[in-house]
Amino acid sequence: MCLSRKGFLAQSLGELNQAILLNPKHAPSYHNLGLVLKKQGQAGKATENFRKAVALDPKYRLAWQSLATILYE
C-alpha cells in the first residue's frame, strides 16, 4: 500500500495483481486492490475485490469495514 499512498496508483495495481497471481487466496491483496481501485473511482471493481477478500477470510474485519463503507456510499 505504500505505493498508493505516494500516488503511484498504476504501479500499485500492477504489484497487487501480481501478488494475487502468486497467491490467489491472500485476502489482504484483494482488500488492498479494492482500496486502490476505490481511489481511482472504480467503485464497482473495488466492491468486487472487497467481497472477494471477505469471502476468502470472513474474519477480516478491515475488509468488512471497507465493503460496508463502499456499499453505504
N, C-alpha and C positions, 0 to 999 in steps of 0.2 A: 504494500500500500504506500510505501514511501514515494514511489514514482508518481502516483496520482496526486499526492499532497503537493508535490513540486510542480504540478502542471503538465506532466508527461502522460496524459491520458492514453494516447495511442500506444505508447510503449508499454504502459500498464496492461492494456488489453492483450497485447501480444504475449507478455510474460504470463498472465493469468490463463490464457488459452493453452499455452504450452504446459503449465502446471496441471491443468485439467487433463490434457492428453497423457501426461505421465502418471497421473493418479486420479482417475475419474470418480473416485469415491471420497475425495477430500472435500468435505462440506465447506471449510473456510475459503477455498479457492472460488467456489460458486458464489459465496456471500460477497467476497471482495470484488468479483467480476460484476455482480449486481450493483455494488456501490459505484464502481467506475461508470457503468452504463447509466446509472441514475444521474451522475454528474454531467454526462453527455446529453441528457434529455431523452434518453431511451427508456422510458418508464415501463413499457411492455416487456422488453427484454430483461430489464432489471428484475421485474416481478417474477419472471420465469426462473431466473437464477436464484432468487431468494427462496422460491418454492422448492427448487432442487436441493438447496442447502438444508432446509428443514426436513425434507424427505429423507436425505441421507443421514441426518443427525437430529432426531426430534428433540433432543435436549439442548440444542444450540440456541440459547436464548437471544443472543445478539442477532442471529438470522431471523428469528421470530419477530424481534422488535423492528428490524428493517422491513420485513414483509408487512407487518401491521401498519407501519408508518406510510409506506408507499400506497397501500390499499386505502388508507384514510385520506390521503391527499387526493 
